[in-house]
Structure formats: C-alpha cells, structure tokens
Amino acid sequence: MSSQSKIQLNQPAPDFTLQNTKKEKFTLSEQKGKNVLLLFFPLAFTSVCTSELCSVNEQWKWYETADADVYGISVDSIFCLAKFKETYQLNFELLSDFNKEVSTLYGVLYEEFFGLKGVSKRAAFLIDKEGVIRYIEILEDASKLPDFKQIEQVLQNLKNTN
C-alpha cells in the first residue's frame, strides 16, 4: 500500500506517458489548456467496463461541448484496447497501463481482482486546463460506476468559470 500515491483534490495531477491504441505516446502534461477526464477501468470486454465506456461514448457530444477530453486507462495491452475501441466504436482514446505504473502512481491498483494481481480499480479523475485535479472518485467495488452526474456538474462549473 505504501507504494501507492495519495492523490488529493486541488493538487497538480501527476504527469505520465502511456501508449494509445495507435501505438502513439500520450503525455498528460501536454494536455494543458484542456479539461481531461481520466477513467481507469479494470478490464476491457467485461460487462461493467463495457457499459461504463459505452455510456460515456453516448454522451460524447456533451463532453466535447464541455471542452473535455476523455481517456480510458486499463492494464490491458494496446492490442486488446484497440480491439475494444473498434468493437464498441468509442470516440475517445484508450491508454494502456500494461506496466501498471500509472495505476500505481494514482493509487488505483487492486492487489488482487478475481485472482488477478495488479488490475486497475474503477476510478475517475477530472483535471482542469491548468493541470489541477478537480474531482476524484476511486471505487473499491468494481460493479459500481463513477458518479457521472457529479463529474458533469464539476465540468460545468469549470466551464462557467473560464
């Protein structure tokens, strides 16, 4: 447990670089000037993860209007995530944390998940245009979804203050 960071509201988001489904590098600090919603999820192609990401996809236009980029992050490989993105025609990018470094950095790694070691918890981090964390939700119960109404409210507040 001590290896996991304690991320707090109103602090700068820890920077990281991961690969997306096109094998391109994504670096969080390069996203300044945009609101960023990071959605950590346990595993591609599982029922709750599919439901969560498809529901975000259905709200895609709202996130665009709110000037927010959404990124899904899991410990799946880029190849698995590319197939998942293609299968469900997701409009947002998925990032592979195959080495579990970012999930550890953000404190969202299960020690054990159905016998699997090192799977991301379901979690949401909303980062404002300055790179500061404005919303955190880490769910211990993977069958639960983040409070998207609350996330949308925080995003709306950010939009209104800009």
Secondary structure as GFF3:
##gff-version 3
##sequence-region A 1 162
A	DSSP	beta_strand	17	20	.	.	.	ID=ss1
A	DSSP	beta_strand	25	27	.	.	.	ID=ss2
A	DSSP	three_ten_helix	28	31	.	.	.	ID=ss3
A	DSSP	beta_strand	35	40	.	.	.	ID=ss4
A	DSSP	alpha_helix	47	58	.	.	.	ID=ss5
A	DSSP	alpha_helix	60	65	.	.	.	ID=ss6
A	DSSP	beta_strand	68	74	.	.	.	ID=ss7
A	DSSP	alpha_helix	78	87	.	.	.	ID=ss8
A	DSSP	beta_strand	93	96	.	.	.	ID=ss9
A	DSSP	alpha_helix	101	105	.	.	.	ID=ss10
A	DSSP	beta_strand	109	110	.	.	.	ID=ss11
A	DSSP	beta_strand	119	120	.	.	.	ID=ss12
A	DSSP	beta_strand	122	127	.	.	.	ID=ss13
A	DSSP	beta_strand	133	139	.	.	.	ID=ss14
A	DSSP	alpha_helix	148	161	.	.	.	ID=ss15
###
